Amino acid sequence: MQQVLIFASVIAPFVTGLLQAVKRVTVLPKNYMPLIAVVMGVALGTVAYPFTDMGLALRLWSGAGAGLSATGLFELVQKKDGYTNKGKGGE
């Protein structure tokens, strides 16, 4: 369990950075951002096999935890309206 938390802490800043890049480049509804963050976290956890000796299942859990921490757990239950990039059409 400690390995999972440490690994999630290591990849969380990368998920946060990628999520911010997606927010700036694309026009997506804001309520999809937590889901995108979890998918990014799981993807990063999957491709990080050269950097750890953890099994695939533990890396997937770490990635999901990193994605949830990137957006904040409270954002999963909040209703969000609008789009990520208002300057590019959307509203």
MODELLER restraints for C-alpha pairs under 7 A, 6 or more apart:
rsr = mdl.restraints
at = mdl.atoms
rsr.add(forms.Gaussian(group=physical.xy_distance, feature=features.Distance(at['CA:4:A'], at['CA:58:A']), mean=6.27, stdev=0.5))
rsr.add(forms.Gaussian(group=physical.xy_distance, feature=features.Distance(at['CA:4:A'], at['CA:62:A']), mean=5.21, stdev=0.5))
rsr.add(forms.Gaussian(group=physical.xy_distance, feature=features.Distance(at['CA:5:A'], at['CA:62:A']), mean=6.64, stdev=0.5))
rsr.add(forms.Gaussian(group=physical.xy_distance, feature=features.Distance(at['CA:7:A'], at['CA:62:A']), mean=6.11, stdev=0.5))
rsr.add(forms.Gaussian(group=physical.xy_distance, feature=features.Distance(at['CA:8:A'], at['CA:62:A']), mean=4.56, stdev=0.5))
rsr.add(forms.Gaussian(group=physical.xy_distance, feature=features.Distance(at['CA:8:A'], at['CA:63:A']), mean=6.03, stdev=0.5))
rsr.add(forms.Gaussian(group=physical.xy_distance, feature=features.Distance(at['CA:8:A'], at['CA:65:A']), mean=6.00, stdev=0.5))
rsr.add(forms.Gaussian(group=physical.xy_distance, feature=features.Distance(at['CA:8:A'], at['CA:66:A']), mean=4.84, stdev=0.5))
rsr.add(forms.Gaussian(group=physical.xy_distance, feature=features.Distance(at['CA:9:A'], at['CA:66:A']), mean=6.64, stdev=0.5))
rsr.add(forms.Gaussian(group=physical.xy_distance, feature=features.Distance(at['CA:11:A'], at['CA:66:A']), mean=6.31, stdev=0.5))
rsr.add(forms.Gaussian(group=physical.xy_distance, feature=features.Distance(at['CA:12:A'], at['CA:66:A']), mean=4.45, stdev=0.5))
rsr.add(forms.Gaussian(group=physical.xy_distance, feature=features.Distance(at['CA:12:A'], at['CA:67:A']), mean=6.64, stdev=0.5))
rsr.add(forms.Gaussian(group=physical.xy_distance, feature=features.Distance(at['CA:12:A'], at['CA:69:A']), mean=6.83, stdev=0.5))
rsr.add(forms.Gaussian(group=physical.xy_distance, feature=features.Distance(at['CA:12:A'], at['CA:70:A']), mean=6.03, stdev=0.5))
rsr.add(forms.Gaussian(group=physical.xy_distance, feature=features.Distance(at['CA:15:A'], at['CA:37:A']), mean=6.63, stdev=0.5))
rsr.add(forms.Gaussian(group=physical.xy_distance, feature=features.Distance(at['CA:15:A'], at['CA:40:A']), mean=6.33, stdev=0.5))
rsr.add(forms.Gaussian(group=physical.xy_distance, feature=features.Distance(at['CA:15:A'], at['CA:41:A']), mean=5.84, stdev=0.5))
rsr.add(forms.Gaussian(group=physical.xy_distance, feature=features.Distance(at['CA:15:A'], at['CA:66:A']), mean=6.93, stdev=0.5))
rsr.add(forms.Gaussian(group=physical.xy_distance, feature=features.Distance(at['CA:15:A'], at['CA:67:A']), mean=6.27, stdev=0.5))
rsr.add(forms.Gaussian(group=physical.xy_distance, feature=features.Distance(at['CA:15:A'], at['CA:70:A']), mean=6.36, stdev=0.5))
rsr.add(forms.Gaussian(group=physical.xy_distance, feature=features.Distance(at['CA:16:A'], at['CA:70:A']), mean=5.02, stdev=0.5))
rsr.add(forms.Gaussian(group=physical.xy_distance, feature=features.Distance(at['CA:19:A'], at['CA:37:A']), mean=6.23, stdev=0.5))
rsr.add(forms.Gaussian(group=physical.xy_distance, feature=features.Distance(at['CA:23:A'], at['CA:84:A']), mean=5.42, stdev=0.5))
rsr.add(forms.Gaussian(group=physical.xy_distance, feature=features.Distance(at['CA:23:A'], at['CA:85:A']), mean=6.59, stdev=0.5))
rsr.add(forms.Gaussian(group=physical.xy_distance, feature=features.Distance(at['CA:24:A'], at['CA:85:A']), mean=6.19, stdev=0.5))
rsr.add(forms.Gaussian(group=physical.xy_distance, feature=features.Distance(at['CA:26:A'], at['CA:85:A']), mean=6.76, stdev=0.5))
rsr.add(forms.Gaussian(group=physical.xy_distance, feature=features.Distance(at['CA:27:A'], at['CA:83:A']), mean=6.04, stdev=0.5))
rsr.add(forms.Gaussian(group=physical.xy_distance, feature=features.Distance(at['CA:27:A'], at['CA:84:A']), mean=5.53, stdev=0.5))
rsr.add(forms.Gaussian(group=physical.xy_distance, feature=features.Distance(at['CA:27:A'], at['CA:85:A']), mean=5.28, stdev=0.5))
rsr.add(forms.Gaussian(group=physical.xy_distance, feature=features.Distance(at['CA:27:A'], at['CA:88:A']), mean=6.76, stdev=0.5))
rsr.add(forms.Gaussian(group=physical.xy_distance, feature=features.Distance(at['CA:27:A'], at['CA:90:A']), mean=6.86, stdev=0.5))
rsr.add(forms.Gaussian(group=physical.xy_distance, feature=features.Distance(at['CA:28:A'], at['CA:83:A']), mean=5.35, stdev=0.5))
rsr.add(forms.Gaussian(group=physical.xy_distance, feature=features.Distance(at['CA:28:A'], at['CA:84:A']), mean=5.57, stdev=0.5))
rsr.add(forms.Gaussian(group=physical.xy_distance, feature=features.Distance(at['CA:29:A'], at['CA:82:A']), mean=5.89, stdev=0.5))
rsr.add(forms.Gaussian(group=physical.xy_distance, feature=features.Distance(at['CA:29:A'], at['CA:83:A']), mean=4.36, stdev=0.5))
rsr.add(forms.Gaussian(group=physical.xy_distance, feature=features.Distance(at['CA:29:A'], at['CA:84:A']), mean=6.20, stdev=0.5))
rsr.add(forms.Gaussian(group=physical.xy_distance, feature=features.Distance(at['CA:30:A'], at['CA:80:A']), mean=5.89, stdev=0.5))
rsr.add(forms.Gaussian(group=physical.xy_distance, feature=features.Distance(at['CA:30:A'], at['CA:81:A']), mean=6.42, stdev=0.5))
rsr.add(forms.Gaussian(group=physical.xy_distance, feature=features.Distance(at['CA:30:A'], at['CA:82:A']), mean=6.17, stdev=0.5))
rsr.add(forms.Gaussian(group=physical.xy_distance, feature=features.Distance(at['CA:30:A'], at['CA:83:A']), mean=5.26, stdev=0.5))
rsr.add(forms.Gaussian(group=physical.xy_distance, feature=features.Distance(at['CA:30:A'], at['CA:84:A']), mean=5.59, stdev=0.5))
rsr.add(forms.Gaussian(group=physical.xy_distance, feature=features.Distance(at['CA:31:A'], at['CA:79:A']), mean=6.91, stdev=0.5))
rsr.add(forms.Gaussian(group=physical.xy_distance, feature=features.Distance(at['CA:31:A'], at['CA:80:A']), mean=5.31, stdev=0.5))
rsr.add(forms.Gaussian(group=physical.xy_distance, feature=features.Distance(at['CA:34:A'], at['CA:68:A']), mean=6.90, stdev=0.5))
rsr.add(forms.Gaussian(group=physical.xy_distance, feature=features.Distance(at['CA:34:A'], at['CA:71:A']), mean=5.71, stdev=0.5))
rsr.add(forms.Gaussian(group=physical.xy_distance, feature=features.Distance(at['CA:34:A'], at['CA:76:A']), mean=6.30, stdev=0.5))
rsr.add(forms.Gaussian(group=physical.xy_distance, feature=features.Distance(at['CA:37:A'], at['CA:67:A']), mean=4.63, stdev=0.5))
rsr.add(forms.Gaussian(group=physical.xy_distance, feature=features.Distance(at['CA:37:A'], at['CA:68:A']), mean=6.85, stdev=0.5))
rsr.add(forms.Gaussian(group=physical.xy_distance, feature=features.Distance(at['CA:37:A'], at['CA:70:A']), mean=6.75, stdev=0.5))
rsr.add(forms.Gaussian(group=physical.xy_distance, feature=features.Distance(at['CA:37:A'], at['CA:71:A']), mean=6.80, stdev=0.5))
rsr.add(forms.Gaussian(group=physical.xy_distance, feature=features.Distance(at['CA:38:A'], at['CA:64:A']), mean=5.12, stdev=0.5))
rsr.add(forms.Gaussian(group=physical.xy_distance, feature=features.Distance(at['CA:38:A'], at['CA:67:A']), mean=4.03, stdev=0.5))
rsr.add(forms.Gaussian(group=physical.xy_distance, feature=features.Distance(at['CA:38:A'], at['CA:68:A']), mean=5.89, stdev=0.5))
rsr.add(forms.Gaussian(group=physical.xy_distance, feature=features.Distance(at['CA:40:A'], at['CA:67:A']), mean=6.66, stdev=0.5))
rsr.add(forms.Gaussian(group=physical.xy_distance, feature=features.Distance(at['CA:41:A'], at['CA:63:A']), mean=4.03, stdev=0.5))
rsr.add(forms.Gaussian(group=physical.xy_distance, feature=features.Distance(at['CA:41:A'], at['CA:64:A']), mean=5.33, stdev=0.5))
rsr.add(forms.Gaussian(group=physical.xy_distance, feature=features.Distance(at['CA:41:A'], at['CA:66:A']), mean=5.63, stdev=0.5))
rsr.add(forms.Gaussian(group=physical.xy_distance, feature=features.Distance(at['CA:41:A'], at['CA:67:A']), mean=4.58, stdev=0.5))
rsr.add(forms.Gaussian(group=physical.xy_distance, feature=features.Distance(at['CA:42:A'], at['CA:60:A']), mean=5.17, stdev=0.5))
rsr.add(forms.Gaussian(group=physical.xy_distance, feature=features.Distance(at['CA:42:A'], at['CA:63:A']), mean=4.14, stdev=0.5))
rsr.add(forms.Gaussian(group=physical.xy_distance, feature=features.Distance(at['CA:42:A'], at['CA:64:A']), mean=5.18, stdev=0.5))
rsr.add(forms.Gaussian(group=physical.xy_distance, feature=features.Distance(at['CA:44:A'], at['CA:63:A']), mean=6.32, stdev=0.5))
rsr.add(forms.Gaussian(group=physical.xy_distance, feature=features.Distance(at['CA:45:A'], at['CA:59:A']), mean=4.90, stdev=0.5))
rsr.add(forms.Gaussian(group=physical.xy_distance, feature=features.Distance(at['CA:45:A'], at['CA:60:A']), mean=5.49, stdev=0.5))
rsr.add(forms.Gaussian(group=physical.xy_distance, feature=features.Distance(at['CA:45:A'], at['CA:62:A']), mean=6.43, stdev=0.5))
rsr.add(forms.Gaussian(group=physical.xy_distance, feature=features.Distance(at['CA:45:A'], at['CA:63:A']), mean=4.55, stdev=0.5))
rsr.add(forms.Gaussian(group=physical.xy_distance, feature=features.Distance(at['CA:46:A'], at['CA:56:A']), mean=6.77, stdev=0.5))
rsr.add(forms.Gaussian(group=physical.xy_distance, feature=features.Distance(at['CA:46:A'], at['CA:59:A']), mean=6.13, stdev=0.5))
rsr.add(forms.Gaussian(group=physical.xy_distance, feature=features.Distance(at['CA:46:A'], at['CA:60:A']), mean=6.16, stdev=0.5))
rsr.add(forms.Gaussian(group=physical.xy_distance, feature=features.Distance(at['CA:82:A'], at['CA:91:A']), mean=6.99, stdev=0.5))
rsr.add(forms.Gaussian(group=physical.xy_distance, feature=features.Distance(at['CA:83:A'], at['CA:90:A']), mean=6.31, stdev=0.5))
